[in-house]
C-alpha cells in the first residue's frame, strides 16, 4: 500500500523557501529526518514540535525509505565461480 504523501506534506515557495514541510506547519521534512538521524525518538520529536503528530513523523520515515529505494543504485551481483 502506497502512502499519499500530499496529505502530510506541502511545498510552497513562500514557506521555508519551498522546502517540503509538514502540511499546515513550518516544520520541514529535513528537520524531522535530521532529528531522527541524531537519535531522537518519535516522542522527543513530538515534544520539540507540538504542531505535528506521530502520523506525520511516520510519513516522513516512509517517504525517506521510499526515496532511498529509488535513488540508491543496486550493485550487480557478482558471478559465482
N, CA, C and O atoms as CSV, one atom per row, in Angstrom:
chain,resi,resn,atom,element,x,y,z
A,1,UNK,N,N,0.843,-1.184,0.000
A,1,UNK,CA,C,0.000,0.000,0.000
A,1,UNK,C,C,0.884,1.242,0.000
A,1,UNK,O,O,1.750,1.385,0.863
A,2,UNK,N,N,0.675,2.134,-0.954
A,2,UNK,CA,C,1.468,3.349,-1.071
A,2,UNK,C,C,0.833,4.480,-0.261
A,2,UNK,O,O,-0.385,4.655,-0.258
A,3,UNK,N,N,1.679,5.235,0.417
A,3,UNK,CA,C,1.206,6.345,1.236
A,3,UNK,C,C,0.979,7.579,0.366
A,3,UNK,O,O,1.751,7.849,-0.553
A,4,UNK,N,N,-0.063,8.309,0.656
A,4,UNK,CA,C,-0.344,9.569,-0.028
A,4,UNK,C,C,0.385,10.687,0.716
A,4,UNK,O,O,-0.150,11.266,1.661
A,5,UNK,N,N,1.612,10.983,0.281
A,5,UNK,CA,C,2.431,11.974,0.971
A,5,UNK,C,C,1.827,13.366,0.909
A,5,UNK,O,O,2.054,14.170,1.814
A,6,UNK,N,N,1.065,13.673,-0.129
A,6,UNK,CA,C,0.482,15.008,-0.271
A,6,UNK,C,C,-0.460,15.358,0.873
A,6,UNK,O,O,-0.652,16.534,1.180
A,7,UNK,N,N,-1.039,14.363,1.495
A,7,UNK,CA,C,-1.923,14.673,2.629
A,7,UNK,C,C,-1.110,15.095,3.845
A,7,UNK,O,O,-1.647,15.729,4.753
A,8,UNK,N,N,0.188,14.752,3.880
A,8,UNK,CA,C,1.038,15.083,5.022
A,8,UNK,C,C,2.013,16.227,4.733
A,8,UNK,O,O,2.370,16.970,5.647
A,9,UNK,N,N,2.447,16.380,3.485
A,9,UNK,CA,C,3.489,17.338,3.135
A,9,UNK,C,C,2.955,18.414,2.198
A,9,UNK,O,O,1.973,18.215,1.483
A,10,UNK,N,N,3.628,19.556,2.223
A,10,UNK,CA,C,3.303,20.645,1.300
A,10,UNK,C,C,4.600,21.331,0.884
A,10,UNK,O,O,5.591,21.313,1.616
A,11,UNK,N,N,4.578,21.934,-0.297
A,11,UNK,CA,C,5.698,22.751,-0.790
A,11,UNK,C,C,5.124,24.055,-1.307
A,11,UNK,O,O,4.207,24.077,-2.128
A,12,UNK,N,N,5.683,25.132,-0.807
A,12,UNK,CA,C,5.232,26.465,-1.213
A,12,UNK,C,C,6.443,27.379,-1.118
A,12,UNK,O,O,7.083,27.456,-0.069
A,13,UNK,N,N,6.760,28.067,-2.197
A,13,UNK,CA,C,7.934,28.949,-2.202
A,13,UNK,C,C,7.890,29.992,-1.090
A,13,UNK,O,O,8.927,30.493,-0.656
A,14,UNK,N,N,6.693,30.312,-0.638
A,14,UNK,CA,C,6.556,31.336,0.412
A,14,UNK,C,C,6.772,30.778,1.813
A,14,UNK,O,O,6.864,31.539,2.777
A,15,UNK,N,N,6.853,29.469,1.931
A,15,UNK,CA,C,7.034,28.824,3.240
A,15,UNK,C,C,8.352,28.060,3.222
A,15,UNK,O,O,8.527,27.124,2.443
A,16,UNK,N,N,9.264,28.463,4.076
A,16,UNK,CA,C,10.570,27.801,4.216
A,16,UNK,C,C,11.295,27.670,2.874
A,16,UNK,O,O,11.975,26.675,2.622
A,17,UNK,N,N,11.146,28.676,2.025
A,17,UNK,CA,C,11.852,28.690,0.746
A,17,UNK,C,C,11.470,27.570,-0.201
A,17,UNK,O,O,12.218,27.264,-1.130
A,18,UNK,N,N,10.322,26.954,0.018
A,18,UNK,CA,C,9.870,25.885,-0.869
A,18,UNK,C,C,10.284,24.493,-0.442
A,18,UNK,O,O,9.970,23.515,-1.121
A,19,UNK,N,N,10.992,24.390,0.687
A,19,UNK,CA,C,11.326,23.051,1.193
A,19,UNK,C,C,10.044,22.328,1.571
A,19,UNK,O,O,9.083,22.969,1.995
A,20,UNK,N,N,10.006,21.008,1.429
A,20,UNK,CA,C,8.816,20.278,1.868
A,20,UNK,C,C,8.647,20.403,3.382
A,20,UNK,O,O,9.597,20.223,4.143
A,21,UNK,N,N,7.438,20.712,3.797
A,21,UNK,CA,C,7.108,20.864,5.217
A,21,UNK,C,C,5.925,19.972,5.554
A,21,UNK,O,O,5.210,19.497,4.671
A,22,UNK,N,N,5.734,19.754,6.853
A,22,UNK,CA,C,4.530,19.070,7.303
A,22,UNK,C,C,3.380,20.036,7.033
A,22,UNK,O,O,3.412,21.185,7.472
A,23,UNK,N,N,2.383,19.575,6.323
A,23,UNK,CA,C,1.256,20.429,5.913
A,23,UNK,C,C,0.688,21.194,7.114
A,23,UNK,O,O,0.421,20.620,8.170
A,24,UNK,N,N,0.513,22.507,6.919
A,24,UNK,CA,C,-0.058,23.353,7.956
A,24,UNK,C,C,0.943,23.835,8.997
A,24,UNK,O,O,0.566,24.480,9.975
A,25,UNK,N,N,2.237,23.516,8.785
A,25,UNK,CA,C,3.276,23.929,9.726
A,25,UNK,C,C,4.454,24.513,8.952
A,25,UNK,O,O,4.429,24.606,7.724
A,26,UNK,N,N,5.467,24.897,9.683
A,26,UNK,CA,C,6.746,25.300,9.088
A,26,UNK,C,C,7.842,24.312,9.483
A,26,UNK,O,O,9.028,24.637,9.430
A,27,UNK,N,N,7.445,23.128,9.871
A,27,UNK,CA,C,8.395,22.076,10.242
A,27,UNK,C,C,8.772,21.327,8.962
A,27,UNK,O,O,7.923,20.718,8.311
A,28,UNK,N,N,10.063,21.385,8.614
A,28,UNK,CA,C,10.485,20.763,7.362
A,28,UNK,C,C,10.679,19.254,7.508
A,28,UNK,O,O,10.980,18.741,8.586
A,29,UNK,N,N,10.497,18.579,6.401
A,29,UNK,CA,C,10.753,17.139,6.347
A,29,UNK,C,C,12.210,16.886,6.725
A,29,UNK,O,O,12.512,15.934,7.444
A,30,UNK,N,N,13.100,17.727,6.245
A,30,UNK,CA,C,14.529,17.582,6.541
A,30,UNK,C,C,14.802,17.694,8.041
A,30,UNK,O,O,15.643,16.967,8.571
A,31,UNK,N,N,14.105,18.590,8.724
A,31,UNK,CA,C,14.282,18.746,10.175
A,31,UNK,C,C,13.901,17.469,10.906
A,31,UNK,O,O,14.597,17.040,11.827
A,32,UNK,N,N,12.789,16.862,10.493
A,32,UNK,CA,C,12.350,15.612,11.129
A,32,UNK,C,C,13.370,14.506,10.877
A,32,UNK,O,O,13.706,13.750,11.788
A,33,UNK,N,N,13.863,14.409,9.642
A,33,UNK,CA,C,14.870,13.393,9.328
A,33,UNK,C,C,16.158,13.627,10.113
A,33,UNK,O,O,16.770,12.675,10.597
A,34,UNK,N,N,16.570,14.876,10.240
A,34,UNK,CA,C,17.782,15.190,10.998
A,34,UNK,C,C,17.604,14.824,12.474
A,34,UNK,O,O,18.533,14.319,13.105
A,35,UNK,N,N,16.434,15.074,13.014
A,35,UNK,CA,C,16.166,14.711,14.404
A,35,UNK,C,C,16.266,13.207,14.584
A,35,UNK,O,O,16.839,12.729,15.563
A,36,UNK,N,N,15.714,12.469,13.649
A,36,UNK,CA,C,15.792,11.007,13.731
A,36,UNK,C,C,17.229,10.530,13.593
A,36,UNK,O,O,17.659,9.630,14.314
A,37,UNK,N,N,17.975,11.129,12.668
A,37,UNK,CA,C,19.372,10.748,12.477
A,37,UNK,C,C,20.199,11.032,13.735
A,37,UNK,O,O,21.179,10.338,14.010
A,38,UNK,N,N,19.802,12.048,14.489
A,38,UNK,CA,C,20.502,12.397,15.726
A,38,UNK,C,C,20.117,11.464,16.878
A,38,UNK,O,O,20.674,11.563,17.972
A,39,UNK,N,N,19.172,10.567,16.633
A,39,UNK,CA,C,18.790,9.598,17.647
A,39,UNK,C,C,17.542,9.949,18.432
A,39,UNK,O,O,17.190,9.257,19.387
A,40,UNK,N,N,16.868,11.023,18.034
A,40,UNK,CA,C,15.635,11.394,18.738
A,40,UNK,C,C,14.549,10.351,18.499
A,40,UNK,O,O,14.375,9.863,17.382
A,41,UNK,N,N,13.832,10.023,19.546
A,41,UNK,CA,C,12.681,9.130,19.427
A,41,UNK,C,C,11.485,9.943,18.926
A,41,UNK,O,O,11.502,11.173,18.968
A,42,UNK,N,N,10.470,9.260,18.461
A,42,UNK,CA,C,9.271,9.958,17.984
A,42,UNK,C,C,8.715,10.848,19.087
A,42,UNK,O,O,8.287,11.971,18.822
A,43,UNK,N,N,8.719,10.356,20.319
A,43,UNK,CA,C,8.199,11.142,21.439
A,43,UNK,C,C,8.984,12.437,21.621
A,43,UNK,O,O,8.407,13.477,21.937
A,44,UNK,N,N,10.309,12.374,21.421
A,44,UNK,CA,C,11.152,13.566,21.536
A,44,UNK,C,C,10.799,14.577,20.450
A,44,UNK,O,O,10.701,15.777,20.707
A,45,UNK,N,N,10.614,14.077,19.248
A,45,UNK,CA,C,10.289,14.958,18.113
A,45,UNK,C,C,8.947,15.630,18.349
A,45,UNK,O,O,8.801,16.829,18.114
A,46,UNK,N,N,7.974,14.868,18.810
A,46,UNK,CA,C,6.649,15.443,19.073
A,46,UNK,C,C,6.716,16.495,20.170
A,46,UNK,O,O,5.991,17.489,20.118
A,47,UNK,N,N,7.574,16.290,21.161
A,47,UNK,CA,C,7.728,17.279,22.233
A,47,UNK,C,C,8.399,18.551,21.704
A,47,UNK,O,O,8.056,19.660,22.114
A,48,UNK,N,N,9.363,18.376,20.787
A,48,UNK,CA,C,10.060,19.530,20.209
A,48,UNK,C,C,9.190,20.317,19.233
A,48,UNK,O,O,9.339,21.531,19.099
A,49,UNK,N,N,8.281,19.618,18.555
A,49,UNK,CA,C,7.438,20.238,17.527
A,49,UNK,C,C,5.970,19.909,17.804
A,49,UNK,O,O,5.419,18.999,17.184
A,50,UNK,N,N,5.337,20.624,18.713
A,50,UNK,CA,C,3.973,20.284,19.135
A,50,UNK,C,C,2.903,20.455,18.053
A,50,UNK,O,O,1.756,20.058,18.257
A,51,UNK,N,N,3.259,21.034,16.917
A,51,UNK,CA,C,2.271,21.200,15.845
A,51,UNK,C,C,2.172,19.974,14.946
A,51,UNK,O,O,1.334,19.931,14.044
A,52,UNK,N,N,3.025,18.974,15.186
A,52,UNK,CA,C,2.939,17.767,14.355
A,52,UNK,C,C,2.469,16.586,15.193
A,52,UNK,O,O,2.488,16.619,16.423
A,53,UNK,N,N,2.042,15.533,14.478
A,53,UNK,CA,C,1.538,14.322,15.131
A,53,UNK,C,C,2.408,13.120,14.731
A,53,UNK,O,O,3.217,13.196,13.806
A,54,UNK,N,N,2.220,12.041,15.439
A,54,UNK,CA,C,3.005,10.836,15.164
A,54,UNK,C,C,2.847,10.387,13.706
A,54,UNK,O,O,3.815,9.940,13.090
A,55,UNK,N,N,1.670,10.497,13.168
A,55,UNK,CA,C,1.459,10.072,11.775
A,55,UNK,C,C,2.321,10.887,10.810
A,55,UNK,O,O,2.721,10.377,9.763
A,56,UNK,N,N,2.611,12.142,11.147
A,56,UNK,CA,C,3.487,12.958,10.297
A,56,UNK,C,C,4.911,12.408,10.318
A,56,UNK,O,O,5.556,12.290,9.276
A,57,UNK,N,N,5.395,12.072,11.516
A,57,UNK,CA,C,6.751,11.534,11.635
A,57,UNK,C,C,6.842,10.217,10.879
A,57,UNK,O,O,7.827,9.971,10.182
A,58,UNK,N,N,5.846,9.382,11.005
A,58,UNK,CA,C,5.849,8.095,10.296
A,58,UNK,C,C,5.797,8.303,8.777
A,58,UNK,O,O,6.396,7.532,8.027
A,59,UNK,N,N,5.089,9.333,8.324
A,59,UNK,CA,C,5.044,9.642,6.887
A,59,UNK,C,C,6.420,10.082,6.393
A,59,UNK,O,O,6.825,9.724,5.288
A,60,UNK,N,N,7.136,10.852,7.202
A,60,UNK,CA,C,8.491,11.273,6.832
A,60,UNK,C,C,9.406,10.055,6.722
A,60,UNK,O,O,10.200,9.953,5.786
A,61,UNK,N,N,9.295,9.144,7.668
A,61,UNK,CA,C,10.117,7.928,7.638
A,61,UNK,C,C,9.796,7.104,6.383
A,61,UNK,O,O,10.703,6.635,5.695
A,62,UNK,N,N,8.533,6.936,6.098
A,62,UNK,CA,C,8.120,6.165,4.923
A,62,UNK,C,C,8.591,6.837,3.635
A,62,UNK,O,O,9.030,6.164,2.702
A,63,UNK,N,N,8.498,8.161,3.588
A,63,UNK,CA,C,8.946,8.915,2.424
A,63,UNK,C,C,10.450,8.727,2.215
A,63,UNK,O,O,10.903,8.508,1.091
A,64,UNK,N,N,11.214,8.813,3.295
A,64,UNK,CA,C,12.666,8.649,3.191
A,64,UNK,C,C,13.016,7.240,2.723
A,64,UNK,O,O,13.899,7.063,1.885
A,65,UNK,N,N,12.331,6.252,3.257
A,65,UNK,CA,C,12.591,4.864,2.855
A,65,UNK,C,C,12.262,4.661,1.383
A,65,UNK,O,O,13.009,4.002,0.660
A,66,UNK,N,N,11.159,5.220,0.948
A,66,UNK,CA,C,10.757,5.104,-0.448
A,66,UNK,C,C,11.749,5.819,-1.360
A,66,UNK,O,O,12.112,5.302,-2.417
A,67,UNK,N,N,12.181,6.994,-0.955
A,67,UNK,CA,C,13.140,7.770,-1.754
A,67,UNK,C,C,14.471,7.041,-1.851
A,67,UNK,O,O,15.086,7.001,-2.917
A,68,UNK,N,N,14.916,6.466,-0.741
A,68,UNK,CA,C,16.188,5.752,-0.744
A,68,UNK,C,C,16.135,4.549,-1.667
A,68,UNK,O,O,17.110,4.242,-2.353
A,69,UNK,N,N,15.016,3.879,-1.686
A,69,UNK,CA,C,14.874,2.698,-2.544
A,69,UNK,C,C,14.978,3.080,-4.016
A,69,UNK,O,O,15.452,2.292,-4.835
A,70,UNK,N,N,14.537,4.283,-4.349
A,70,UNK,CA,C,14.574,4.733,-5.737
A,70,UNK,C,C,15.922,5.304,-6.130
A,70,UNK,O,O,16.308,5.214,-7.296
A,71,UNK,N,N,16.658,5.896,-5.177
A,71,UNK,CA,C,17.859,6.654,-5.503
A,71,UNK,C,C,19.168,5.900,-5.314
A,71,UNK,O,O,20.173,6.255,-5.930
A,72,UNK,N,N,19.178,4.880,-4.486
A,72,UNK,CA,C,20.420,4.171,-4.214
A,72,UNK,C,C,20.616,3.091,-5.270
A,72,UNK,O,O,19.786,2.191,-5.406
A,73,UNK,N,N,21.708,3.181,-6.012
A,73,UNK,CA,C,21.931,2.153,-7.038
A,73,UNK,C,C,22.236,0.807,-6.391
A,73,UNK,O,O,22.900,0.735,-5.357
A,74,UNK,N,N,21.752,-0.232,-7.002
A,74,UNK,CA,C,21.998,-1.593,-6.516
A,74,UNK,C,C,23.134,-2.170,-7.352
A,74,UNK,O,O,23.029,-2.249,-8.576
A,75,UNK,N,N,24.218,-2.573,-6.693
A,75,UNK,CA,C,25.349,-3.122,-7.466
A,75,UNK,C,C,24.970,-4.458,-8.082
A,75,UNK,O,O,24.082,-5.164,-7.604
A,76,UNK,N,N,25.664,-4.774,-9.148
A,76,UNK,CA,C,25.456,-6.065,-9.791
A,76,UNK,C,C,25.858,-7.184,-8.836
A,76,UNK,O,O,26.767,-7.030,-8.021
A,77,UNK,N,N,25.174,-8.292,-8.952
A,77,UNK,CA,C,25.514,-9.466,-8.151
A,77,UNK,C,C,26.720,-10.122,-8.798
A,77,UNK,O,O,26.700,-10.427,-9.990
A,78,UNK,N,N,27.780,-10.342,-8.010
A,78,UNK,CA,C,28.982,-10.943,-8.611
A,78,UNK,C,C,28.704,-12.377,-9.057
A,78,UNK,O,O,27.922,-13.099,-8.439
A,79,UNK,N,N,29.344,-12.756,-10.111
A,79,UNK,CA,C,29.199,-14.121,-10.620
A,79,UNK,C,C,29.849,-15.101,-9.645
A,79,UNK,O,O,30.901,-14.823,-9.069
A,80,UNK,N,N,29.213,-16.229,-9.477
A,80,UNK,CA,C,29.761,-17.280,-8.607
A,80,UNK,C,C,30.656,-18.163,-9.467
A,80,UNK,O,O,30.259,-18.606,-10.544
A,81,UNK,N,N,31.856,-18.411,-8.983
A,81,UNK,CA,C,32.809,-19.227,-9.765
A,81,UNK,C,C,33.096,-20.515,-9.068
A,81,UNK,O,O,33.871,-21.329,-9.569
